[in-house]
Amino acid sequence: MKRRQDLELKTWMLELAADADPGGPLPDPHLIWWKAQLRERLAAGAKATRPIRVMEAIALGIGVATAVLAAVYWPRIPIAHAVTLLVAAAGLGGALILLGGVWREE
């Protein structure tokens, strides 16, 4: 198994060396390091905010569904119940957004 991995690595390195432009200037090492750091920070930020984005999407879906149901059934719902339902849906959406801030992706 080890020899196979070594052979694959050697083959990959030889292909990489063959593709390199020997006559061109080498890129600035500081620029390479900066780009790697930036890419790492962006990936960490995306991973950290994913739960919040998921919960926001769920809350948006609940809000749209509530608005559609309210528009369809509005004439048949007493005003007191309609206001209660809308406030409850808004509260549920807010709770889901807050829950998204607490939920952590492993």
Secondary structure, DSSP 8 states (H G I E B T S, - for coil): -HHHHHHHHHHHHHHHHHHS-TTS----HHHHHHHHHHHHHHHHHHHHHHHHHHHHHHHHHHHHHHHHHHHHHGGGS-HHHHHHHHHHHHHHHHHHHHHHHH----
